[in-house]
Amino acid sequence: MLLRVCFWINVFWLFLFCFPISVLAGPSIIVNLPSRTIELFTDNKLIKEFPVAIGKPATPTPLGEYSIILKEVNPTWYIPEQPGNFIPSGPDNPLGYRWMGIWKNYGIHGTNAPSSISNAVSNGCIRMYEEDAEELFDLVSYGTPVKITYEQVKVRNDANGQILLSVYPDIYGYGSVTLQGIRKKLNEYHINELVSDELVQKMLAEASDQQVPIAKRFKIQMAGKLINERGLDLQNVRYVPINAIVGRNNTQMLWNEKNKTVNYGTVTIPGIIVDKTVYISTDNLAAVFASKPVWKADTNTLILESQGVYVNEKPVSLEIKNLQGMVAVPVLQLAEVLGRKISWNQASQILKITDKPKNAIVPVTMVGGIPYIKITNINEYFDAYVYWNEQANTIELTYP
């Protein structure tokens, strides 16, 4: 542990007594010892992560909640083993050029031994690369909270939308990590279903600094607007939340836990469930959404544009579904748009066109309690010519 001048410590304890931390607090710092990192947060949002060196097992860095109580540029190092002797600021000073005291003689500081970073080698203080220490020094103020933790399991979301899992070694022998402990941490971040027992066991056996990508989240755009829900990229397979695609209030969508499938009307689709949200792959998206997805790598966005429906070149409001590879529209709304007379029996699910000879019975497919007609049957039963423009995602109806 590095000795500081008691006089300055007392001055700054007096300073803090006169000016409460709650008034001066700005960003916050979390030091995690097993990962040997400093995380800088603002408004609970991770701003930056820095690698650090921590105390060796014989002189461990203390756990707890502290705050910045002293900031010093070009600090002097008072040699612990040689009372009264010191090294002024310069290349021989092991404190580097920035000191941020947090409690008693402990602090965060730069170093003249950059090779020590990411190791457990200090007398208890937290060393940073000099340029990192100077950057952090300018971003924090007196009273900035500093929490020193011992988390061997870390889940992170990086700037690219990746979800990363790390299992770190037990540097101080404070405890062991179990499969159940990792599962508990994954549950906190709602990604337990994404990680196999095989991967967890491998990471337990090979605890290291490696950050393993579990999934990558991506944005979804529908009808020209970004939706709140995010998709998941798992091992280069993209999954979308089906509720967001087909509508949250659809009571006909059922999840089969045993078979890991989604039953949507008459359609059965393989899926996954993460934190009670059901996802299907974009490969199976055509079963419920009549539009080809477009991937924009530069913005990490999946674009889903539902097609327009036009009758005699005028747009009409008709929801479109893809039923087992065939585009379909809600038949009751279609009849209303075309001005046709129909008879619909909800109990028997029989639809008749009453202005046609012999009350022609129209073949329908039920989706969420709503009857749909495939576009291949529209001409036969409604006398409208249909043109499906797959590239433009439009249905054009020509009707006398």
Backbone torsions as a table, in degrees:
resi	resn	phi	psi	omega
1	MET	NA	144.2	-175.0
2	LEU	-93.8	132.0	-177.7
3	LEU	-84.7	131.9	175.9
4	ARG	-113.6	164.5	-178.7
5	VAL	-71.5	122.3	-177.5
6	CYS	-59.0	-34.1	-179.6
7	PHE	-56.7	-46.2	-178.3
8	TRP	-69.2	-34.9	177.2
9	ILE	-61.3	-46.2	-179.1
10	ASN	-64.1	-38.7	178.3
11	VAL	-60.0	-42.6	-175.4
12	PHE	-80.0	-27.4	170.1
13	TRP	-63.1	-39.1	176.8
14	LEU	-64.2	-40.8	179.1
15	PHE	-59.6	-44.3	-178.3
16	LEU	-70.0	-32.0	178.3
17	PHE	-64.6	-37.2	-178.6
18	CYS	-79.3	-29.1	-177.5
19	PHE	-125.0	98.8	-173.9
20	PRO	-57.2	148.8	-179.5
21	ILE	-59.8	-36.9	-176.9
22	SER	-59.5	-27.6	179.9
23	VAL	-78.9	-36.1	-172.0
24	LEU	-93.9	-11.1	-173.1
25	ALA	-61.4	139.2	176.4
26	GLY	-125.8	-112.6	175.0
27	PRO	-67.0	-179.8	176.2
28	SER	-135.0	153.7	-176.1
29	ILE	-124.2	136.2	170.4
30	ILE	-121.2	122.6	174.6
31	VAL	-102.9	119.3	176.7
32	ASN	-108.4	118.1	-171.8
33	LEU	-69.5	-47.2	-179.6
34	PRO	-59.7	-35.0	179.6
35	SER	-86.3	-11.7	-177.2
36	ARG	52.2	57.1	-178.2
37	THR	-138.1	153.6	166.8
38	ILE	-112.2	130.4	174.8
39	GLU	-112.1	127.2	179.1
40	LEU	-103.4	123.8	-178.3
41	PHE	-115.6	150.7	167.8
42	THR	-135.9	123.6	-176.7
43	ASP	52.9	44.4	178.9
44	ASN	63.9	14.0	178.1
45	LYS	-108.9	128.3	-179.8
46	LEU	-68.0	120.8	-179.9
47	ILE	-93.9	-44.8	-177.4
48	LYS	-161.3	152.2	176.0
49	GLU	-120.5	136.7	-178.5
50	PHE	-122.0	139.8	171.5
51	PRO	-77.5	146.4	-178.7
52	VAL	-140.7	165.9	167.3
53	ALA	-104.4	145.9	-177.5
54	ILE	-125.3	-179.3	-179.1
55	GLY	-65.4	145.6	175.7
56	LYS	-72.8	161.3	-177.1
57	PRO	-52.8	-31.9	-179.6
58	ALA	-72.4	-28.4	178.4
59	THR	-132.8	72.8	-172.6
60	PRO	-69.2	151.3	172.5
61	THR	-70.0	130.3	-174.7
62	PRO	-72.4	140.8	174.3
63	LEU	-80.3	158.7	176.2
64	GLY	137.6	-176.4	-179.6
65	GLU	-112.2	123.3	-175.7
66	TYR	-131.4	-163.3	175.5
67	SER	-158.7	163.7	177.1
68	ILE	-72.6	115.3	-178.6
69	ILE	-111.5	-8.6	-178.9
70	LEU	-154.4	132.7	174.1
71	LYS	-124.7	128.5	-176.5
72	GLU	-141.4	129.0	174.4
73	VAL	-91.9	139.0	-179.2
74	ASN	53.0	58.9	-176.7
75	PRO	-69.7	157.5	173.6
76	THR	-97.0	138.4	178.8
77	TRP	-100.9	120.2	176.4
78	TYR	-93.5	115.9	-170.3
79	ILE	-68.2	118.3	-175.6
80	PRO	-58.9	-40.4	-176.0
81	GLU	-80.1	-8.0	-176.4
82	GLN	-131.4	80.1	-179.3
83	PRO	-52.4	132.2	179.6
84	GLY	91.4	-15.0	179.2
85	ASN	-98.2	146.8	-177.9
86	PHE	-149.8	165.5	175.8
87	ILE	-122.8	120.0	-179.3
88	PRO	-70.3	171.6	179.3
89	SER	-57.3	138.9	-179.5
90	GLY	156.3	-175.9	-176.0
91	PRO	-65.2	-19.3	179.6
92	ASP	-90.6	-3.3	-176.6
93	ASN	-85.0	118.8	-177.5
94	PRO	-69.6	-9.3	178.1
95	LEU	-84.9	-5.5	-175.6
96	GLY	69.4	-146.8	-174.3
97	TYR	-114.9	7.1	177.8
98	ARG	-141.9	135.7	177.0
99	TRP	-128.5	130.8	175.3
100	MET	-126.1	97.2	-178.5
101	GLY	-73.2	141.1	-178.4
102	ILE	-122.3	-27.1	-178.6
103	TRP	-172.9	129.6	-178.7
104	LYS	46.9	-121.0	-177.9
105	ASN	-98.0	10.9	-178.1
106	TYR	-94.8	144.6	179.7
107	GLY	-161.7	174.4	174.1
108	ILE	-106.5	131.3	-175.0
109	HIS	-153.1	170.0	173.8
110	GLY	-76.5	-171.7	-179.5
111	THR	-157.0	153.0	172.8
112	ASN	-99.8	10.8	178.2
113	ALA	-126.9	72.5	-175.5
114	PRO	-60.0	-24.7	-179.9
115	SER	-67.4	-14.8	-179.7
116	SER	-80.5	-14.6	-177.5
117	ILE	-62.7	141.5	-177.6
118	SER	79.5	11.2	178.1
119	ASN	-120.2	166.4	176.1
120	ALA	-103.4	91.2	-169.7
121	VAL	-137.4	-10.0	-171.5
122	SER	-86.3	178.4	175.3
123	ASN	-85.7	10.4	178.3
124	GLY	130.5	-20.4	178.0
125	CYS	-76.6	172.2	-177.3
126	ILE	-113.3	112.7	-178.1
127	ARG	-93.1	146.3	175.8
128	MET	-130.1	155.9	167.4
129	TYR	-54.6	143.4	-174.2
130	GLU	-55.1	-46.3	-178.6
131	GLU	-64.4	-32.4	177.5
132	ASP	-70.2	-41.5	179.5
133	ALA	-61.7	-40.4	180.0
134	GLU	-69.3	-35.8	177.2
135	GLU	-66.3	-47.2	-179.7
136	LEU	-63.8	-41.1	-179.9
137	PHE	-53.3	-40.7	-177.8
138	ASP	-77.1	-14.7	-175.5
139	LEU	-98.7	-14.8	-177.9
140	VAL	-113.0	164.4	-179.1
141	SER	-135.1	174.9	174.6
142	TYR	-58.0	134.1	179.3
143	GLY	92.2	-6.5	178.0
144	THR	-59.0	125.2	-179.4
145	PRO	-64.5	140.0	176.5
146	VAL	-129.7	115.6	179.2
147	LYS	-110.4	124.3	179.1
148	ILE	-104.9	118.2	-172.8
149	THR	-118.0	171.4	177.6
150	TYR	-134.5	71.7	-179.6
151	GLU	-102.2	112.2	178.3
152	GLN	-81.7	-19.5	178.3
153	VAL	-114.3	122.4	-178.6
154	LYS	-127.1	137.6	172.5
155	VAL	-117.7	130.1	-176.8
156	ARG	-129.0	153.3	167.5
157	ASN	-114.5	116.0	-177.5
158	ASP	-88.2	178.5	-175.0
159	ALA	-65.6	-19.4	-179.4
160	ASN	-92.7	6.5	178.6
161	GLY	87.5	4.3	179.6
162	GLN	-78.0	143.2	171.4
163	ILE	-100.1	120.3	-173.0
164	LEU	-117.1	139.3	177.4
165	LEU	-116.7	135.0	177.3
166	SER	-132.6	140.5	172.7
167	VAL	-122.2	114.9	-173.0
168	TYR	-100.4	154.9	179.9
169	PRO	-68.4	155.3	179.4
170	ASP	-84.3	84.3	-171.6
171	ILE	-61.2	-42.6	-175.5
172	TYR	-100.9	2.0	-178.8
173	GLY	68.2	32.0	-178.2
174	TYR	-80.3	-15.5	-178.0
175	GLY	169.6	170.7	-179.3
176	SER	-115.5	154.0	178.5
177	VAL	-98.5	136.5	178.8
178	THR	-116.4	166.2	175.5
179	LEU	-58.5	-40.8	179.7
180	GLN	-64.5	-36.0	179.0
181	GLY	-66.4	-39.2	177.3
182	ILE	-66.8	-42.0	178.6
183	ARG	-60.0	-39.3	179.0
184	LYS	-62.7	-43.1	179.2
185	LYS	-65.0	-43.0	179.0
186	LEU	-62.4	-35.6	178.0
187	ASN	-64.4	-34.9	179.2
188	GLU	-60.0	-30.8	-178.4
189	TYR	-102.8	8.7	175.4
190	HIS	60.1	37.5	179.5
191	ILE	-129.4	18.8	-177.3
192	ASN	-59.1	-38.3	-177.2
193	GLU	-67.8	-16.1	-175.8
194	LEU	-85.2	-11.3	-170.7
195	VAL	-116.1	124.7	-179.3
196	SER	-79.2	156.2	175.5
197	ASP	-61.3	-33.8	-180.0
198	GLU	-61.0	-43.7	179.2
199	LEU	-66.2	-41.9	-179.7
200	VAL	-62.6	-44.4	179.7
201	GLN	-62.8	-39.6	178.6
202	LYS	-64.1	-41.2	-179.9
203	MET	-69.8	-32.4	176.0
204	LEU	-64.6	-40.4	-177.2
205	ALA	-74.7	-22.9	-175.4
206	GLU	-125.3	48.7	-179.5
207	ALA	-54.2	123.4	-176.0
208	SER	-153.7	-169.8	178.3
209	ASP	-89.0	6.4	-175.3
210	GLN	-71.1	134.7	174.7
211	GLN	-102.4	111.8	-174.2
212	VAL	-92.7	123.2	177.8
213	PRO	-67.6	125.7	177.1
214	ILE	-96.7	-45.2	-179.4
215	ALA	-160.9	166.4	175.6
216	LYS	-130.2	125.9	178.7
217	ARG	-84.7	147.6	176.4
218	PHE	-138.8	158.5	-179.1
219	LYS	-81.1	155.0	178.1
220	ILE	-127.0	128.5	177.9
221	GLN	-112.1	127.3	176.7
222	MET	-130.5	135.4	179.6
223	ALA	53.5	36.8	175.9
224	GLY	82.1	1.7	-177.3
225	LYS	-128.8	144.5	174.8
226	LEU	-73.3	134.7	176.5
227	ILE	-93.8	163.8	-176.7
228	ASN	-69.9	-35.8	-178.0
229	GLU	-70.4	152.6	178.6
230	ARG	-117.8	151.0	174.4
231	GLY	-87.8	171.2	179.9
232	LEU	-127.1	132.6	174.3
233	ASP	-105.3	111.1	-178.9
234	LEU	-116.8	112.9	178.9
235	GLN	50.8	47.8	176.3
236	ASN	67.7	17.7	171.4
237	VAL	-113.5	124.7	-178.1
238	ARG	-91.0	133.9	179.0
239	TYR	-120.6	143.4	178.4
240	VAL	-122.6	146.6	177.8
241	PRO	-71.6	116.3	-171.2
242	ILE	-66.2	-31.6	178.1
243	ASN	-59.2	-39.6	-179.0
244	ALA	-68.8	-25.5	-177.2
245	ILE	-85.2	-43.7	-174.0
246	VAL	-101.5	-7.6	179.1
247	GLY	110.1	129.4	-173.8
248	ARG	-66.7	-27.3	-174.1
249	ASN	-92.6	15.2	-178.2
250	ASN	-78.9	106.1	-175.8
251	THR	-77.8	-10.0	-177.7
252	GLN	-89.4	0.9	179.0
253	MET	-94.5	116.6	-175.6
254	LEU	-123.3	139.7	177.9
255	TRP	-98.4	126.3	177.5
256	ASN	-100.7	102.4	-175.0
257	GLU	-65.1	-37.4	-177.6
258	LYS	-64.6	-46.2	-176.5
259	ASN	-93.0	-6.9	-176.8
260	LYS	55.1	51.1	179.9
261	THR	-132.7	158.3	173.9
262	VAL	-105.8	126.1	173.1
263	ASN	-100.3	113.7	-177.0
264	TYR	-123.2	97.7	-174.0
265	GLY	63.7	-121.8	178.8
266	THR	-93.7	1.8	-175.3
267	VAL	-100.3	136.6	175.0
268	THR	-118.6	125.8	-173.7
269	ILE	-129.8	133.8	173.3
270	PRO	-66.5	145.8	-179.1
271	GLY	-155.5	-176.7	174.1
272	ILE	-132.7	159.9	177.3
273	ILE	-127.2	129.4	-179.8
274	VAL	-131.4	118.4	-179.9
275	ASP	50.9	48.1	176.7
276	LYS	67.8	8.0	175.5
277	THR	-104.2	129.2	-177.7
278	VAL	-92.9	131.7	-179.9
279	TYR	-120.6	146.1	170.1
280	ILE	-125.0	154.4	-179.5
281	SER	-75.8	155.7	178.4
282	THR	-65.8	-20.2	176.0
283	ASP	-65.7	-27.4	-179.5
284	ASN	-102.4	4.8	-175.7
285	LEU	-63.5	-31.1	-177.1
286	ALA	-60.8	-19.8	-179.5
287	ALA	-68.6	-22.0	-177.1
288	VAL	-129.4	-7.5	-175.2
289	PHE	-140.3	116.2	-172.9
290	ALA	-85.3	59.6	178.0
291	SER	-158.0	136.5	177.2
292	LYS	-76.4	130.3	178.6
293	PRO	-70.6	147.1	177.7
294	VAL	-118.8	126.3	-178.1
295	TRP	-98.9	126.9	176.9
296	LYS	-111.0	98.2	-175.2
297	ALA	-65.2	-33.2	-175.9
298	ASP	-66.9	-25.7	179.3
299	THR	-114.4	5.0	-179.9
300	ASN	53.6	48.4	-173.0
301	THR	-131.8	135.3	171.6
302	LEU	-99.6	124.4	-177.2
303	ILE	-102.7	122.4	176.5
304	LEU	-120.2	107.8	-179.0
305	GLU	-110.7	110.4	176.7
306	SER	-67.6	141.8	-173.1
307	GLN	-76.3	159.0	176.5
308	GLY	-91.2	153.5	176.4
309	VAL	-118.3	131.5	-177.4
310	TYR	-127.1	136.1	172.9
311	VAL	-116.4	117.9	-176.2
312	ASN	49.8	45.1	174.9
313	GLU	71.5	8.5	176.8
314	LYS	-109.0	132.4	-179.3
315	PRO	-67.9	141.5	175.8
316	VAL	-129.8	157.5	-176.8
317	SER	-93.7	96.3	177.0
318	LEU	-133.2	126.8	177.3
319	GLU	-74.2	141.3	-177.1
320	ILE	-112.2	138.1	174.0
321	LYS	-127.6	155.9	172.3
322	ASN	-110.1	110.9	-175.7
323	LEU	-106.1	104.4	178.4
324	GLN	51.0	46.2	176.0
325	GLY	87.7	1.7	-179.6
326	MET	-123.6	132.3	179.6
327	VAL	-71.5	138.5	-178.5
328	ALA	-142.1	159.0	178.9
329	VAL	-131.0	156.3	178.3
330	PRO	-66.7	120.1	-168.5
331	VAL	-72.1	-33.1	179.6
332	LEU	-65.6	-41.3	177.5
333	GLN	-68.5	-37.8	178.5
334	LEU	-61.2	-44.5	179.2
335	ALA	-60.9	-39.6	179.3
336	GLU	-65.6	-42.9	179.1
337	VAL	-61.7	-38.9	-177.7
338	LEU	-86.5	-7.3	178.9
339	GLY	74.1	31.2	-178.9
340	ARG	-95.9	149.0	179.3
341	LYS	-91.7	128.7	-177.2
342	ILE	-136.3	165.6	172.9
343	SER	-131.3	121.3	-177.3
344	TRP	-119.7	125.5	177.5
345	ASN	-109.2	107.5	-175.6
346	GLN	-65.6	-36.3	-177.2
347	ALA	-67.4	-46.8	-179.0
348	SER	-89.4	-11.0	-179.1
349	GLN	56.3	45.1	177.7
350	ILE	-113.7	128.7	178.8
351	LEU	-115.5	128.8	177.6
352	LYS	-120.9	142.3	172.1
353	ILE	-95.9	110.4	-171.0
354	THR	-83.1	-12.3	177.1
355	ASP	-96.6	13.6	172.9
356	LYS	-109.5	152.7	178.5
357	PRO	-58.0	139.8	175.4
358	LYS	63.2	24.4	176.8
359	ASN	46.5	65.1	-175.5
360	ALA	-54.0	130.3	178.4
361	ILE	-88.5	125.3	-175.9
362	VAL	-93.3	128.9	174.8
363	PRO	-70.3	127.4	-178.7
364	VAL	-127.6	159.7	173.6
365	THR	-122.6	127.2	-177.4
366	MET	-85.3	130.7	175.6
367	VAL	-134.2	112.9	179.5
368	GLY	60.6	33.7	179.4
369	GLY	80.4	6.1	-178.0
370	ILE	-115.5	131.4	179.2
371	PRO	-79.3	133.0	177.9
372	TYR	-118.4	150.5	174.0
373	ILE	-118.0	134.0	177.3
374	LYS	-72.8	145.0	-174.1
375	ILE	-64.6	-19.9	177.4
376	THR	-70.4	-15.0	179.8
377	ASN	-102.5	-5.9	-174.9
378	ILE	-64.2	-43.8	-177.4
379	ASN	-63.4	-42.0	-177.0
380	GLU	-64.9	-38.8	-172.7
381	TYR	-103.5	-20.7	-178.8
382	PHE	-121.4	3.2	174.8
383	ASP	59.0	30.3	177.9
384	ALA	-112.6	138.6	176.5
385	TYR	-83.2	137.0	-173.6
386	VAL	-120.3	133.4	173.8
387	TYR	-128.6	116.6	179.7
388	TRP	-99.3	110.7	179.0
389	ASN	-94.2	94.6	-174.4
390	GLU	-64.5	-38.0	-177.9
391	GLN	-67.0	-40.8	-179.1
392	ALA	-89.5	-5.4	-177.9
393	ASN	57.3	48.4	179.6
394	THR	-131.8	149.2	172.7
395	ILE	-115.4	124.5	-179.7
396	GLU	-114.5	120.3	179.0
397	LEU	-108.3	131.6	174.1
398	THR	-113.0	121.2	-172.9
399	TYR	-133.4	133.0	-179.0
400	PRO	-56.8	NA	NA
